[in-house]
């Protein structure tokens, strides 16, 4: 093989690799968003059980931690389930904590992942993801 033939083969392989890489990266981003949706739905189920037993949703100050142990601030839950409503509060797929806000936008609460950058706002991979994005 000549040097030109080798360069053509390397160029073609590079083009193929870049096309595959873009596709794989897109699939990875979608899987992270899907993981957020699953985690938020898990929180939603646990919050609904909390409300069923306690008669109210946790306040913003009580946060998601109220799903692990009885709230130590604000309104107290007399019928808190021993062991809590969820085993642990996972971080989002980017390693950032979820944000719980009570009484948000006409809903009893919202849960937010601030995306890859962990900062409010942003676009693309850094865009915020709200539980309300998945409500129908």
Backbone as JSON Lines, residues from 0, in Angstrom:
{"i":0,"aa":"X","n":[0.83,-1.18,0.0],"ca":[0.0,0.0,0.0],"c":[0.87,1.24,0.0]}
{"i":1,"aa":"X","n":[0.4,2.21,-0.69],"ca":[1.13,3.48,-0.75],"c":[0.69,4.36,0.41]}
{"i":2,"aa":"X","n":[1.43,5.41,0.62],"ca":[1.12,6.36,1.69],"c":[-0.24,7.0,1.46]}
{"i":3,"aa":"X","n":[-0.59,7.3,0.24],"ca":[-1.88,7.91,-0.08],"c":[-3.02,6.95,0.26]}
{"i":4,"aa":"X","n":[-2.87,5.69,-0.07],"ca":[-3.91,4.7,0.24],"c":[-4.11,4.58,1.75]}
{"i":5,"aa":"X","n":[-3.01,4.58,2.48],"ca":[-3.09,4.5,3.94],"c":[-3.8,5.73,4.5]}
{"i":6,"aa":"X","n":[-3.47,6.9,3.98],"ca":[-4.11,8.14,4.43],"c":[-5.61,8.11,4.13]}
{"i":7,"aa":"X","n":[-6.02,7.59,2.98],"ca":[-7.43,7.5,2.63],"c":[-8.15,6.56,3.6]}
{"i":8,"aa":"X","n":[-7.55,5.41,3.88],"ca":[-8.15,4.46,4.83],"c":[-8.29,5.08,6.21]}
{"i":9,"aa":"X","n":[-7.26,5.78,6.69],"ca":[-7.31,6.43,8.0],"c":[-8.39,7.51,8.0]}
{"i":10,"aa":"X","n":[-8.51,8.27,6.93],"ca":[-9.53,9.31,6.82],"c":[-10.93,8.69,6.87]}
{"i":11,"aa":"X","n":[-11.15,7.62,6.15],"ca":[-12.45,6.96,6.15],"c":[-12.77,6.4,7.54]}
{"i":12,"aa":"X","n":[-11.8,5.77,8.18],"ca":[-12.01,5.25,9.53],"c":[-12.32,6.38,10.52]}
{"i":13,"aa":"X","n":[-11.65,7.5,10.37],"ca":[-11.9,8.66,11.22],"c":[-13.31,9.19,11.05]}
{"i":14,"aa":"X","n":[-13.79,9.25,9.81],"ca":[-15.14,9.72,9.54],"c":[-16.18,8.78,10.14]}
{"i":15,"aa":"X","n":[-15.96,7.49,9.99],"ca":[-16.88,6.49,10.56],"c":[-16.9,6.6,12.08]}
{"i":16,"aa":"X","n":[-15.74,6.73,12.68],"ca":[-15.64,6.83,14.14],"c":[-16.36,8.08,14.65]}
{"i":17,"aa":"X","n":[-16.24,9.19,13.94],"ca":[-16.91,10.42,14.38],"c":[-18.42,10.29,14.29]}
{"i":18,"aa":"X","n":[-18.93,9.63,13.26],"ca":[-20.36,9.43,13.13],"c":[-20.89,8.52,14.23]}
{"i":19,"aa":"X","n":[-20.18,7.45,14.5],"ca":[-20.6,6.51,15.56],"c":[-20.51,7.2,16.92]}
{"i":20,"aa":"X","n":[-19.46,7.97,17.15],"ca":[-19.28,8.67,18.43],"c":[-20.42,9.63,18.72]}
{"i":21,"aa":"X","n":[-20.86,10.38,17.74],"ca":[-21.96,11.33,17.91],"c":[-23.24,10.57,18.28]}
{"i":22,"aa":"X","n":[-23.49,9.46,17.61],"ca":[-24.69,8.66,17.88],"c":[-24.64,8.08,19.29]}
{"i":23,"aa":"X","n":[-23.51,7.53,19.69],"ca":[-23.36,6.95,21.03],"c":[-23.52,8.01,22.1]}
{"i":24,"aa":"X","n":[-22.96,9.2,21.89],"ca":[-23.08,10.29,22.86],"c":[-24.54,10.7,23.02]}
{"i":25,"aa":"X","n":[-25.29,10.75,21.92],"ca":[-26.72,11.09,21.97],"c":[-27.51,10.07,22.76]}
{"i":26,"aa":"X","n":[-27.19,8.81,22.57],"ca":[-27.86,7.73,23.32],"c":[-27.53,7.84,24.8]}
{"i":27,"aa":"X","n":[-26.28,8.15,25.13],"ca":[-25.86,8.3,26.52],"c":[-26.62,9.45,27.19]}
{"i":28,"aa":"X","n":[-26.75,10.59,26.5],"ca":[-27.49,11.72,27.06],"c":[-28.95,11.35,27.32]}
{"i":29,"aa":"X","n":[-29.57,10.62,26.38],"ca":[-30.96,10.22,26.56],"c":[-31.08,9.27,27.74]}
{"i":30,"aa":"X","n":[-30.14,8.38,27.92],"ca":[-30.21,7.43,29.04],"c":[-30.09,8.17,30.38]}
{"i":31,"aa":"X","n":[-29.31,9.23,30.44],"ca":[-29.22,10.02,31.67],"c":[-30.56,10.68,31.98]}
{"i":32,"aa":"X","n":[-31.21,11.24,30.96],"ca":[-32.52,11.86,31.16],"c":[-33.54,10.81,31.58]}
{"i":33,"aa":"X","n":[-33.47,9.61,31.0],"ca":[-34.37,8.53,31.38],"c":[-34.14,8.12,32.84]}
{"i":34,"aa":"X","n":[-32.89,8.11,33.27],"ca":[-32.57,7.78,34.66],"c":[-33.16,8.82,35.61]}
{"i":35,"aa":"X","n":[-33.11,10.09,35.23],"ca":[-33.72,11.15,36.04],"c":[-35.21,10.9,36.15]}
{"i":36,"aa":"X","n":[-35.85,10.56,35.05],"ca":[-37.3,10.31,35.06],"c":[-37.64,9.16,36.01]}
{"i":37,"aa":"X","n":[-36.88,8.08,35.96],"ca":[-37.13,6.93,36.84],"c":[-36.95,7.34,38.3]}
{"i":38,"aa":"X","n":[-35.87,8.06,38.61],"ca":[-35.63,8.48,39.98],"c":[-36.72,9.42,40.47]}
{"i":39,"aa":"X","n":[-37.15,10.35,39.62],"ca":[-38.2,11.29,40.02],"c":[-39.52,10.56,40.26]}
{"i":40,"aa":"X","n":[-39.82,9.57,39.44],"ca":[-41.04,8.8,39.66],"c":[-40.97,7.99,40.95]}
{"i":41,"aa":"X","n":[-39.79,7.53,41.31],"ca":[-39.59,6.85,42.6],"c":[-39.86,7.82,43.74]}
{"i":42,"aa":"X","n":[-39.31,9.04,43.64],"ca":[-39.59,10.07,44.64],"c":[-41.08,10.35,44.73]}
{"i":43,"aa":"X","n":[-41.72,10.46,43.58],"ca":[-43.16,10.77,43.54],"c":[-43.96,9.71,44.3]}
{"i":44,"aa":"X","n":[-43.67,8.44,44.05],"ca":[-44.37,7.37,44.76],"c":[-44.13,7.45,46.26]}
{"i":45,"aa":"X","n":[-42.9,7.7,46.67],"ca":[-42.57,7.8,48.09],"c":[-43.25,9.03,48.71]}
{"i":46,"aa":"X","n":[-43.29,10.14,48.0],"ca":[-43.95,11.35,48.5],"c":[-45.45,11.12,48.64]}
{"i":47,"aa":"X","n":[-46.06,10.4,47.72],"ca":[-47.49,10.1,47.81],"c":[-47.78,9.22,49.03]}
{"i":48,"aa":"X","n":[-46.92,8.24,49.31],"ca":[-47.08,7.42,50.51],"c":[-46.9,8.25,51.78]}
{"i":49,"aa":"X","n":[-45.94,9.16,51.76],"ca":[-45.72,10.07,52.89],"c":[-46.99,10.86,53.16]}
{"i":50,"aa":"X","n":[-47.57,11.43,52.1],"ca":[-48.79,12.23,52.25],"c":[-49.95,11.37,52.76]}
{"i":51,"aa":"X","n":[-50.06,10.17,52.25],"ca":[-51.13,9.27,52.68],"c":[-51.04,9.0,54.18]}
{"i":52,"aa":"X","n":[-49.84,8.79,54.69],"ca":[-49.65,8.5,56.12],"c":[-49.65,9.75,57.0]}
{"i":53,"aa":"X","n":[-49.1,10.83,56.47],"ca":[-48.89,12.02,57.3],"c":[-49.95,13.1,57.1]}
{"i":54,"aa":"X","n":[-50.63,13.07,55.95],"ca":[-51.66,14.07,55.69],"c":[-51.15,15.32,55.0]}
{"i":55,"aa":"X","n":[-49.88,15.37,54.69],"ca":[-49.29,16.53,54.02],"c":[-48.02,16.1,53.3]}
{"i":56,"aa":"X","n":[-47.6,16.91,52.32],"ca":[-46.31,16.68,51.67],"c":[-45.24,17.42,52.48]}
{"i":57,"aa":"X","n":[-44.01,16.97,52.45],"ca":[-42.96,17.7,53.17],"c":[-42.84,19.14,52.68]}
{"i":58,"aa":"X","n":[-42.43,20.01,53.58],"ca":[-42.15,21.39,53.2],"c":[-40.82,21.44,52.46]}
{"i":59,"aa":"X","n":[-40.54,22.58,51.84],"ca":[-39.24,22.75,51.16],"c":[-38.11,22.56,52.16]}
{"i":60,"aa":"X","n":[-38.3,23.09,53.37],"ca":[-37.27,22.98,54.4],"c":[-37.04,21.53,54.81]}
{"i":61,"aa":"X","n":[-38.12,20.73,54.89],"ca":[-37.99,19.32,55.25],"c":[-37.36,18.53,54.1]}
{"i":62,"aa":"X","n":[-37.7,18.88,52.89],"ca":[-37.11,18.3,51.7],"c":[-37.31,16.8,51.55]}
{"i":63,"aa":"X","n":[-36.56,16.21,50.65],"ca":[-36.65,14.78,50.39],"c":[-36.16,13.96,51.58]}
{"i":64,"aa":"X","n":[-35.38,14.57,52.46],"ca":[-34.89,13.86,53.65],"c":[-36.04,13.39,54.52]}
{"i":65,"aa":"X","n":[-37.22,14.04,54.4],"ca":[-38.4,13.63,55.17],"c":[-38.87,12.24,54.75]}
{"i":66,"aa":"X","n":[-38.39,11.76,53.62],"ca":[-38.74,10.41,53.19],"c":[-37.9,9.35,53.89]}
{"i":67,"aa":"X","n":[-36.8,9.76,54.49],"ca":[-35.88,8.84,55.17],"c":[-36.18,8.71,56.65]}
{"i":68,"aa":"X","n":[-36.45,9.84,57.29],"ca":[-36.69,9.86,58.74],"c":[-37.72,10.94,59.05]}
{"i":69,"aa":"X","n":[-38.4,10.82,60.18],"ca":[-39.44,11.8,60.51],"c":[-38.88,13.22,60.48]}
{"i":70,"aa":"X","n":[-39.65,14.15,59.93],"ca":[-39.17,15.54,59.87],"c":[-38.84,16.07,61.26]}
{"i":71,"aa":"X","n":[-37.73,16.78,61.36],"ca":[-37.31,17.36,62.64],"c":[-37.65,18.85,62.71]}
{"i":72,"aa":"X","n":[-38.07,19.42,61.6],"ca":[-38.48,20.83,61.56],"c":[-39.88,20.91,60.97]}
{"i":73,"aa":"X","n":[-40.57,21.98,61.32],"ca":[-41.89,22.21,60.74],"c":[-42.93,21.21,61.24]}
{"i":74,"aa":"X","n":[-43.91,21.01,60.41],"ca":[-45.03,20.12,60.74],"c":[-44.53,18.69,60.99]}
{"i":75,"aa":"X","n":[-45.06,18.08,62.03],"ca":[-44.63,16.73,62.4],"c":[-45.61,15.68,61.88]}
{"i":76,"aa":"X","n":[-45.1,14.52,61.54],"ca":[-45.9,13.41,61.03],"c":[-46.1,12.4,62.17]}
{"i":77,"aa":"X","n":[-47.37,12.22,62.55],"ca":[-47.68,11.31,63.66],"c":[-47.67,9.84,63.22]}
{"i":78,"aa":"X","n":[-47.87,9.58,61.92],"ca":[-47.96,8.21,61.42],"c":[-46.8,7.85,60.5]}
{"i":79,"aa":"X","n":[-45.62,8.39,60.78],"ca":[-44.46,8.12,59.92],"c":[-44.15,6.63,59.93]}
{"i":80,"aa":"X","n":[-43.95,6.08,58.76],"ca":[-43.65,4.65,58.63],"c":[-42.24,4.36,59.12]}
{"i":81,"aa":"X","n":[-42.1,3.44,60.08],"ca":[-40.75,3.07,60.53],"c":[-39.9,2.61,59.34]}
{"i":82,"aa":"X","n":[-38.7,3.1,59.25],"ca":[-37.82,2.74,58.14],"c":[-37.94,3.71,56.97]}
{"i":83,"aa":"X","n":[-38.9,4.61,57.03],"ca":[-39.05,5.62,55.99],"c":[-39.77,5.12,54.74]}
{"i":84,"aa":"X","n":[-39.75,5.94,53.72],"ca":[-40.49,5.68,52.49],"c":[-39.59,5.38,51.29]}
{"i":85,"aa":"X","n":[-38.29,5.49,51.53],"ca":[-37.32,5.24,50.47],"c":[-36.0,4.86,51.17]}
{"i":86,"aa":"X","n":[-35.21,4.01,50.55],"ca":[-33.97,3.54,51.19],"c":[-32.91,4.63,51.29]}
{"i":87,"aa":"X","n":[-32.8,5.43,50.23],"ca":[-31.79,6.49,50.21],"c":[-32.21,7.54,49.2]}
{"i":88,"aa":"X","n":[-31.6,8.69,49.29],"ca":[-31.83,9.76,48.33],"c":[-30.65,9.76,47.36]}
{"i":89,"aa":"X","n":[-30.84,9.2,46.16],"ca":[-29.72,9.14,45.22],"c":[-29.4,10.52,44.63]}
{"i":90,"aa":"X","n":[-28.2,10.66,44.15],"ca":[-27.82,11.85,43.39],"c":[-28.31,11.66,41.96]}
{"i":91,"aa":"X","n":[-28.42,12.75,41.22],"ca":[-28.82,12.62,39.82],"c":[-27.67,11.97,39.03]}
{"i":92,"aa":"X","n":[-27.89,11.62,37.77],"ca":[-26.85,10.93,36.99],"c":[-25.54,11.7,36.83]}
{"i":93,"aa":"X","n":[-25.54,12.99,37.11],"ca":[-24.33,13.8,37.0],"c":[-23.66,14.0,38.36]}
{"i":94,"aa":"X","n":[-24.21,13.34,39.4],"ca":[-23.61,13.42,40.73],"c":[-24.05,14.62,41.55]}
{"i":95,"aa":"X","n":[-25.15,15.26,41.16],"ca":[-25.65,16.43,41.87],"c":[-26.91,16.06,42.66]}
{"i":96,"aa":"X","n":[-27.17,16.75,43.78],"ca":[-28.39,16.45,44.54],"c":[-29.63,16.96,43.81]}
{"i":97,"aa":"X","n":[-30.74,16.25,44.0],"ca":[-32.02,16.72,43.49],"c":[-32.51,17.85,44.39]}
{"i":98,"aa":"X","n":[-33.28,18.76,43.82],"ca":[-33.84,19.88,44.57],"c":[-35.34,19.65,44.7]}
{"i":99,"aa":"X","n":[-35.86,19.74,45.92],"ca":[-37.29,19.57,46.2],"c":[-37.84,20.93,46.6]}
{"i":100,"aa":"X","n":[-38.94,21.34,45.94],"ca":[-39.59,22.61,46.26],"c":[-41.07,22.33,46.47]}
{"i":101,"aa":"X","n":[-41.57,22.66,47.67],"ca":[-42.98,22.46,47.99],"c":[-43.82,23.56,47.36]}
{"i":102,"aa":"X","n":[-45.05,23.22,46.96],"ca":[-45.99,24.2,46.44],"c":[-45.48,24.97,45.25]}
{"i":103,"aa":"X","n":[-45.05,24.27,44.22],"ca":[-44.41,24.89,43.07],"c":[-45.31,24.87,41.83]}
{"i":104,"aa":"X","n":[-45.59,26.04,41.28],"ca":[-46.32,26.15,40.01],"c":[-47.7,25.52,40.03]}
{"i":105,"aa":"X","n":[-48.43,25.64,41.13],"ca":[-49.77,25.08,41.21],"c":[-49.78,23.61,41.58]}
{"i":106,"aa":"X","n":[-48.64,22.95,41.57],"ca":[-48.52,21.54,41.97],"c":[-48.14,21.51,43.45]}
{"i":107,"aa":"X","n":[-48.38,20.38,44.13],"ca":[-48.01,20.32,45.55],"c":[-46.5,20.4,45.78]}
{"i":108,"aa":"X","n":[-45.72,20.04,44.76],"ca":[-44.26,20.1,44.87],"c":[-43.65,19.93,43.48]}
{"i":109,"aa":"X","n":[-42.37,20.24,43.37],"ca":[-41.61,19.94,42.17],"c":[-40.26,19.38,42.61]}
{"i":110,"aa":"X","n":[-39.7,18.54,41.78],"ca":[-38.36,18.0,42.01],"c":[-37.54,18.38,40.79]}
{"i":111,"aa":"X","n":[-36.33,18.87,41.01],"ca":[-35.52,19.4,39.92],"c":[-34.13,18.78,39.93]}
{"i":112,"aa":"X","n":[-33.66,18.43,38.75],"ca":[-32.25,18.11,38.54],"c":[-31.7,19.28,37.72]}
{"i":113,"aa":"X","n":[-30.61,19.86,38.18],"ca":[-30.03,21.01,37.47],"c":[-29.14,20.59,36.31]}
{"i":114,"aa":"X","n":[-29.19,19.34,35.91],"ca":[-28.45,18.89,34.74],"c":[-26.97,18.7,35.01]}
{"i":115,"aa":"X","n":[-26.21,18.57,33.94],"ca":[-24.79,18.22,34.03],"c":[-23.97,19.25,34.8]}
{"i":116,"aa":"X","n":[-24.31,20.54,34.68],"ca":[-23.5,21.56,35.35],"c":[-23.89,21.77,36.8]}
{"i":117,"aa":"X","n":[-25.04,21.23,37.24],"ca":[-25.47,21.36,38.62],"c":[-25.88,22.76,39.01]}
{"i":118,"aa":"X","n":[-26.11,23.63,38.01],"ca":[-26.46,25.03,38.25],"c":[-27.81,25.3,37.58]}
{"i":119,"aa":"X","n":[-28.63,26.1,38.25],"ca":[-29.94,26.43,37.7],"c":[-29.8,27.07,36.33]}
{"i":120,"aa":"X","n":[-30.68,26.67,35.41],"ca":[-30.65,27.19,34.04],"c":[-29.75,26.35,33.16]}
{"i":121,"aa":"X","n":[-29.59,26.76,31.96],"ca":[-28.71,26.05,31.04],"c":[-29.47,25.46,29.87]}
{"i":122,"aa":"X","n":[-28.71,24.97,28.91],"ca":[-29.29,24.39,27.7],"c":[-28.59,23.07,27.41]}
{"i":123,"aa":"X","n":[-29.23,22.26,26.6],"ca":[-28.64,20.98,26.21],"c":[-28.46,20.08,27.42]}
{"i":124,"aa":"X","n":[-27.27,19.53,27.57],"ca":[-26.97,18.64,28.69],"c":[-27.05,19.36,30.03]}
{"i":125,"aa":"X","n":[-26.88,20.67,30.04],"ca":[-26.92,21.47,31.27],"c":[-28.34,21.93,31.63]}
{"i":126,"aa":"X","n":[-29.32,21.63,30.78],"ca":[-30.7,22.09,31.02],"c":[-31.27,21.45,32.28]}
{"i":127,"aa":"X","n":[-32.08,22.23,33.0],"ca":[-32.76,21.73,34.18],"c":[-33.85,20.75,33.76]}
{"i":128,"aa":"X","n":[-34.07,19.74,34.59],"ca":[-35.13,18.76,34.35],"c":[-36.04,18.79,35.57]}
{"i":129,"aa":"X","n":[-37.32,19.08,35.33],"ca":[-38.32,19.17,36.4],"c":[-39.23,17.95,36.35]}
{"i":130,"aa":"X","n":[-39.71,17.54,37.51],"ca":[-40.71,16.48,37.56],"c":[-41.9,16.86,36.69]}
{"i":131,"aa":"X","n":[-42.24,18.15,36.69],"ca":[-43.39,18.61,35.89],"c":[-43.17,18.39,34.39]}
{"i":132,"aa":"X","n":[-41.93,18.21,33.95],"ca":[-41.66,17.89,32.54],"c":[-42.25,16.53,32.17]}
{"i":133,"aa":"X","n":[-42.43,15.66,33.17],"ca":[-42.91,14.3,32.92],"c":[-44.38,14.12,33.29]}
{"i":134,"aa":"X","n":[-44.97,15.11,33.95],"ca":[-46.39,15.0,34.32],"c":[-47.23,15.18,33.07]}
{"i":135,"aa":"X","n":[-48.32,14.45,33.04],"ca":[-49.2,14.55,31.86],"c":[-50.48,15.24,32.18]}
